[in-house]
């Protein structure tokens, strides 16, 4: 049983943590764009060199290049039986790129997990994390701006996936285990089951 998943949520929603937990639970790789860029750079491929130059210049990696890096990663053997994407696609152009790539392999996303957390909860989590990690750049103003960008750019992709009937909205408030259990229950309701323990 394959599970091709996408997890979305604002900064501070616990998306990264839940993504890894759910991917482990379903025996598929958790693929985050940040991790992929770092791996591409470390691997020293031509693609990695391009990515490194863009990041070092302080620029965002363009959609076309981001999509290329993701497609290279999804073509690896460990993603053949499924994957969990985190941080991609993040806009409509990237949705089109992913659709075309998956269609070329006769695949599609099985579920899009939307972690919903009240805005003030996201801000308090991020502010707390900034204090714990000593990050002075994460002011409430900066955090609020990031959340606004998320709302502006990600809302349209959720509309696309909602129209396809693949979005599960998950309450992102609670203990780590409670949230993971909600996600797993939603996926099981779609007929996506965890592989039997070996």
Long-range contacts (C-beta under 8 A, 24 or more apart in sequence): 1-192, 1-193, 1-195, 2-28, 2-81, 2-82, 2-110, 3-28, 3-82, 3-84, 3-110, 3-111, 3-187, 3-192, 4-82, 4-83, 4-102, 4-107, 4-108, 4-109, 4-110, 5-82, 5-83, 5-84, 5-85, 5-109, 5-110, 5-111, 5-112, 5-113, 5-187, 6-84, 6-85, 6-86, 6-89, 6-109, 6-111, 6-112, 6-113, 6-161, 7-84, 7-85, 7-86, 7-112, 7-113, 7-115, 8-112, 8-113, 8-114, 8-115, 8-154, 8-157, 8-158, 9-114, 9-115, 9-116, 9-117, 9-172, 10-117, 10-119, 10-122, 10-146, 10-147, 10-150, 10-151, 10-154, 11-122, 11-126, 11-143, 11-146, 11-147, 11-150, 12-117, 12-121, 12-122, 12-123, 12-125, 12-126, 12-129, 12-143, 12-147, 13-115, 13-116, 13-117, 13-122, 13-172, 14-115, 14-117, 14-125, 14-172, 14-176, 14-179, 15-86, 15-115, 16-86, 17-176, 18-113, 18-115, 18-172, 18-176, 18-179, 18-180, 18-183, 19-84, 19-86, 21-176, 21-180, 22-84, 22-113, 22-180, 22-183, 22-184, 22-187, 23-83, 23-84, 25-180, 25-184, 25-194, 26-82, 26-84, 26-187, 26-192, 26-194, 26-195, 27-81, 27-82, 27-194, 27-195, 28-79, 28-81, 28-82, 28-83, 28-84, 29-78, 29-79, 29-83, 29-84, 30-83, 30-84, 30-86, 31-70, 31-73, 31-74, 31-79, 31-83, 31-84, 31-85, 31-86, 31-88, 32-85, 32-86, 32-87, 33-61, 33-66, 33-69, 33-70, 33-86, 33-87, 33-88, 33-90, 34-87, 36-69, 36-70, 36-73, 37-61, 37-69, 39-73, 40-69, 40-72, 47-72, 63-91, 63-93, 63-94, 63-97, 64-97, 66-94, 67-94, 67-97, 67-98, 67-101, 70-97, 70-98, 70-101, 71-97, 71-101, 74-101, 82-110, 89-157, 90-153, 90-154, 90-157, 91-153, 91-154, 91-156, 91-157, 92-156, 92-157, 92-160, 94-157, 95-157, 95-160, 95-161, 109-161, 109-166, 110-166, 110-190, 110-192, 111-166, 111-167, 111-168, 111-186, 111-187, 111-190, 111-192, 112-158, 112-161, 112-166, 112-167, 112-168, 113-168, 113-170, 113-183, 113-186, 113-187, 114-158, 114-167, 114-168, 114-169, 114-170, 115-170, 115-172, 115-179, 116-169, 116-170, 116-171, 116-172, 117-172, 117-173, 118-173, 119-147, 121-173, 122-147, 123-147
